Amino acid sequence: MGCQPLLIADRLGHEKIQTTLNTYSHLYPNKQAEVAAQLENVMNGTTVSNGSQIAGVANL
């Protein structure tokens, strides 16, 4: 949904972001491939899926 992990951790009341990531990261196994593709697009100067360039990576 584009939410920052730190905001999710705060909302859930987790003191450490690592708790959130360790607990919920298994729910998103394809995110690694998506991030890799977006970073590759940025490095190549091509457009990422949301129509922006570097700005799209900041919303991960």
C-alpha atoms as one frame of an Amber mdcrd trajectory, in Angstrom:
protein
   0.000   0.000   0.000   3.046   2.261  -0.046   3.259   2.871   3.702   6.629
   3.381   5.291   7.654   0.539   7.655   8.487   3.043  10.392   4.935   4.415
  10.331   3.500   0.904  10.500   5.758   0.021  13.436   4.639   3.159  15.273
   0.973   2.445  14.563   1.320  -1.118  15.871   3.121   0.083  18.982   6.373
  -1.696  18.207   9.324  -0.122  19.978  11.743  -1.347  17.305  11.128  -1.379
  13.561  12.949  -4.711  13.435  10.042  -6.271  15.339   7.646  -5.144  12.613
   9.902  -6.284   9.798  10.593  -9.665  11.379   6.915 -10.240  12.080   5.326
  -9.150   8.809   7.959  -9.219   6.044   7.089 -12.820   5.097   3.733 -11.524
   3.875   5.425  -9.692   0.977   7.846 -12.124  -0.724   7.698 -10.285  -4.078
   8.753  -6.913  -2.679  12.471  -7.723  -3.096  12.003  -8.261  -6.832   9.900
  -5.092  -7.135  12.493  -2.980  -5.326  15.307  -4.450  -7.430  13.423  -3.634
 -10.639  12.668  -0.086  -9.504  16.284   0.546  -8.503  17.468  -0.839 -11.824
  15.082   1.517 -13.622  16.411   4.461 -11.636  20.005   3.529 -12.411  19.190
   3.155 -16.112  17.243   6.419 -16.169  14.059   4.688 -17.282  10.608   5.291
 -15.874   9.343   3.169 -12.988   5.836   1.734 -12.919   4.142   4.754 -11.316
   5.335   7.118 -14.070   8.053   8.853 -12.069  11.751   8.265 -11.852  13.567
   8.614  -8.526  10.458   9.842  -6.698   8.858   6.405  -7.047  11.639   4.758
  -5.053  11.124   7.154  -2.136   7.582   5.842  -1.722   8.591   2.235  -1.050
